[in-house]
Amino acid sequence: MFGSPKHISHDIGDVLVNRVTSLPFKIVEMITLNDIPHVRLRCQAPWDNSTKTIAFSALELTFRIPTGEDADLVPAT
């Protein structure tokens, strides 16, 4: 149902995959900006160590948790 609350459960250390680029990002910090929960993400690709900060509620729109065959995309760290 549109507008129904989702119970998202992500923690520091979780690795998510960007839906557009398929690059893996690890949640490294949870912060509050302007009273809105955000997460700081660090790219886990060997050639890219960039970080980005996005609203916690935007994680489901931008990232996915790798499962099954996609789990191979996540480097073992």
Residue pairs with C-beta under 8 A, 6 or more apart in sequence:
6 60
8 56
8 57
8 59
8 60
10 16
10 27
10 39
10 56
10 59
10 65
11 27
12 27
12 28
12 29
12 30
13 26
13 27
14 26
14 27
14 65
15 24
15 25
15 26
15 27
15 44
15 65
15 66
15 74
16 24
16 25
16 26
16 27
16 41
16 59
16 63
16 64
16 65
16 66
17 23
17 24
17 25
17 63
17 64
17 65
17 66
17 70
17 73
17 74
18 24
18 25
18 62
18 63
19 61
19 62
19 63
19 64
22 73
23 43
23 44
23 45
23 48
24 43
24 44
24 45
24 66
24 73
24 74
24 75
25 41
25 42
25 43
25 44
25 52
25 63
26 41
26 42
26 44
26 77
27 39
27 40
27 41
28 40
28 41
28 42
28 51
29 39
29 40
30 37
30 38
30 39
30 40
30 56
31 37
31 38
31 39
31 40
31 53
32 38
33 53
36 55
36 56
36 57
37 55
37 56
37 57
38 53
38 54
38 55
38 56
39 53
39 54
39 56
39 59
40 51
40 52
40 53
41 51
41 52
41 53
41 54
41 63
42 49
42 50
42 51
43 49
43 50
43 51
44 74
44 75
44 77
46 75
54 62
64 70
66 72
66 73
66 74
